Amino acid sequence: MIQKVLAEATWMKQMRQEDFRALSPLIWVHVNPYGTFRLNMNERLQIDAA
């Protein structure tokens, strides 16, 4: 959506340097920079097996 708006010349002309600094791909909800950790709380980890 951001790319579509910035592709329009009228909006692109209104952008200032401060506006570009605020743009980030991390505003998307589905992006998780830390990865996914799924825990099964019904099962213990075999830490002492080694």
SULJO-V920927 format. One record per helix or strand of 2 or more residues. SS is the DSSP state (2 for helix, 1 for strand). FROM is the first residue (numbers start at 1). TO is the last residue. If there is no record, write none. Layout:
ss:SS from:FROM to:TO
ss:SS from:FROM to:TO
This chain:
ss:2 from:2 to:7
ss:2 from:9 to:14
ss:2 from:17 to:22
ss:2 from:25 to:27
ss:2 from:47 to:49
